[in-house]
Amino acid sequence: MINSETLRERIDLIQGKREALVRLLEQPDLGTLRIDVNQAIEEIDDLLDEFQQTFPEARLG
């Protein structure tokens, strides 16, 4: 079973990856990959929302 500290570290890592994807969207030569990047950001947002609903006392950075 995963402890709360490990879970928190993994959520922080996912948030960092989301930020990298947002920066990637700023690239003008992304082409059709933009669709996949947008989808990944939406899925990360859904995951973070579910985390907040499950652990409302946890603060996302």
JOLIN-V394616 format. One record per residue. N is the residue number from 1. SS is DSSP state (h for helix, s for strand, l for the rest). PSI is psi in radians with two decimals (NA if undefined). NEAR is the number of other ideal C-beta (glycine too) atoms within 10 Angstrom. Layout:
BEGIN
N SS PSI NEAR
N SS PSI NEAR
END
This chain:
BEGIN
1 l 2.52 3
2 l 2.39 8
3 l 2.92 8
4 h -0.59 9
5 h -0.73 8
6 h -0.73 10
7 h -0.77 14
8 h -0.74 16
9 h -0.70 12
10 h -0.67 12
11 h -0.71 18
12 h -0.70 11
13 h -0.75 10
14 h -0.70 14
15 h -0.67 15
16 h -0.67 11
17 h -0.59 12
18 h -0.76 17
19 h -0.67 11
20 h -0.68 9
21 h -0.67 16
22 h -0.74 12
23 h -0.63 9
24 h -0.64 14
25 h -0.40 12
26 l -0.19 7
27 l 2.22 11
28 l -0.37 5
29 l 0.51 5
30 l -0.53 14
31 l -2.45 8
32 l -0.24 6
33 h -0.37 12
34 h -0.66 12
35 h -0.79 10
36 h -0.68 11
37 h -0.76 16
38 h -0.75 13
39 h -0.74 11
40 h -0.72 14
41 h -0.74 17
42 h -0.73 10
43 h -0.68 11
44 h -0.74 17
45 h -0.73 11
46 h -0.76 10
47 h -0.76 14
48 h -0.64 15
49 h -0.77 11
50 h -0.66 10
51 h -0.80 18
52 h -0.65 14
53 h -0.64 8
54 h -0.65 9
55 l 1.28 14
56 l -0.38 8
57 l -0.26 5
58 l 2.42 12
59 l 2.23 8
60 l 2.39 13
61 l NA 7
END
